[in-house]
Structure formats: C-alpha cells, structure tokens
Amino acid sequence: IEDRTLAVGIVGCGEQMSDNLLPNITRLDGVRTACLCDIELDRAERLAKTCGTDRTYEDLRAMVEKEDLDIVVAASSPQVHEAVARVCLERDVNVFLEKPPARDRRTLERLIDLEHESEAIVGTGLNFRHSERVRTLRELSRNTFESEPQYLRVDFSTDKPAETLWELDSHLRSLLLATGIHALDIADLFFGRPTDVVATAARRGNIYQIVILHLAYGKGRLCTIELSSIAPRFDLSIDLTSENNRCVRLSQLRTIDVQGTNPAFDCSNLSEKRWQSGWEPSPIGDGGASGYYAELSSFVTAVRTGAEPDPTLSDVRHYYDTIERVIEILEGGPDETVPECGSVVESVDHPR
Ligand code: NAD
C-alpha cells in the first residue's frame, strides 16, 4: 500500500484496547481510527470520542462489510479473535489480533489456512518481543556471549487469571493462553522451537497457581519457564547463561545486569576476576517497556511494505504445540491418561 493514510477499525473496546492499544494506535503516523465496534455499544461510543470519530457498531461483520478498512485491530476473547480473522480475511482486510489469536491448536491451523487463501496478513499481539528492554537484552547477550547462550530462564508472574477465562474448560489452558504464551514467545525469540517439554504445577481446586515448564532444544540448550497466577504484581524477568560463565539478566522488565569472568584480568586473583555491569532505561524514556507502540508500528510497516508480521501466525504454531502438550501432561490427553513426564501438587494451607 502506498503512502496514503490507513483506515483502522477497532473490535473490542475493553481494558486492553482503551488502556494500551488505542493510545498507541493514535500515536502511529499515517493511520486514522475510522470506526469502533463492541457488543456493548456504549464502550465503543465512549472510546470513539477519544479518537475523533462517531462511527460505532455492535456487530463486527456489519462494520467490516460497511467500512472501507485497511486494518482491523481486535482485543477481545480468542473466540472473537477467530471470528474477526475470518470476516477480515474473507475480504482481504489485514487484521491484528491481541493474544491469544485462537483458543487451541486446531483453530489456529484453520486461521493459518485462511490467511494463506487471503491477500491480507494477520499480526498477533505478542508485545514483549518488541519491548525496548527485551531488545536491549538481546543486543547485550549477543555482545557478551562468545558462544551461544546455553540456558534461558523466563519468570512471568501476575495475579491473573483468577478464574477460568473465555468460556474455556480449563484454568490451565486459560493461564497458558493468557500469560504462558508471552513466556513461550520470549523463549522462541532466543531459542526457537523446542524439541521436548516437561511440566510441573501447583494447583488449588481448579486454579493453577504455579506452572513450571522445562523446554529442551537442540545443541544442549534448556529453558525454564515459571508462570505464576498468584504473584502480588506483574513481573517479567529473563536470565541467559552461557557455557563460558557469563550471564545476562533482565530484572522486572527494567534493569539489565551483565555478569561474568573478565578475560582481561588475571584469573588467579579471585577478587578481581568477576565483573558486573548494568544497564538502566532512561527515566524520561517514552515508555517502550511494554512494546505496544513498537508492535503496532511494525505491523503497519508490514501492511505497507508487504513484509511478514513479527511474529506470523505460523511462527506461533509451536507455542500451541507446547500448550497442548503441557495440558496433556498435567491434565491428561483424550484417553484421560496422564503421561509420566510431569506432576501436579495440591496446594494446602500451611499453618505458621
Ligand atoms: P475486556 O473483557 O475488558 O474487553 C473485551 C471487550 O470485547 C469487551 O468490551 C466486550 O464487550 C467486547 N466483545 C465481546 N464480544 C464481542 C464481539 N462479538 N464483538 C465486539 N466486541 C466484543 O478484556 P481485556 O482485558 O481488554 O482483554 C482483551 C484481550 O486483550 C484479551 O485477548 C487479552 O488476552 C488481551 N490482553 C493482552 C495483554 C498484553 O499484554 N498483550 C494484556 C491484557 C489483555
């Protein structure tokens, strides 16, 4: 698409759209928010006032059929994301879906097929790979490690989901789709597709409080992902360790420490041989920690230039393989038998 202003339609005017996506869409160059849709029309009307349009809809199909849109951005349930993708791809309208783009592996596969038949592209809202902090971590790890990093640890903690989401049948699936998918995306960024997974979890009733995944990769690399739904606040921390005793660590999506042994020092002197240096974001930075602006900007560039979105729906396929495998490990497969490569401990009250 040439340099003309692109018309964007919005689907789902809840918290994520109003707090995070729409403010960043408004900042994008060469893009205008043309219309908004929510089954709760008053939500669409309220947000419409903030972006200078009065075109609102209750029905997403009506919006996509009536408006001449270049891009639809959707933030709702995975079921709504699937419906939006269908309607848009049939009409060759590009679509950006918040995560999770689909509720399970089979549905994702159908969306990938539809995308292949369409002229349009599908982007997925996995914003942390676009975060300036995660990008700096990648750069520092490339500069620091002489060999490839060997071990990756991703700690993704929130107080969500407190309950089973999106009319799914399992809290575990909700947790893996709501936050686990972000951690799997980070793991993909550094190590690509895993060859094997084992999982353990602590559960109270049907709520999964902690889920720990161990992912194995080629060339002897390992990744541990720790997901918590009972943390007091959001935390994303990432550690990378290399064979030559070097470690790069992003703490709480903010500061980065590089640690190791300095070949410039004489290693016989123990007090001097270890070194550490740090990176901190500017206190007056433009809020690039979340990656929302960068992910949307990158999608708009992909639409304009015909480049692939980052990530593509096909890139996300192996995240769903892992999710389905973890559910099978912890909850049993279709034949209800639980493979012996994981365990669930029941969480109980611990008197002081
Ligand atoms: P929400 O419930 O606040 O908003 C969803 C909105 O969709 C509601 O306003 C609802 O009325 C509307 N809706 C439901 N069915 C619809 C339909 N058929 N057509 C049009 N609108 C419809 O939820 P939220 O917290 O805003 O989350 C939305 C999405 O954003 C979820 O997929 C969630 O995973 C994602 N999210 C992503 C991040 C992130 O860091 N990337 C953070 C939070 C939420």
Residues whose N, C-alpha, C, O or C-beta is under 5 A from the ligand:
A	BS01	NAD	V11 G12 C13 G14 E15 Q16 M17 C37 D38 I39 E40 R43 E58 L60 A75 S76 S77 V80 E98 K99 P100 G125 N127
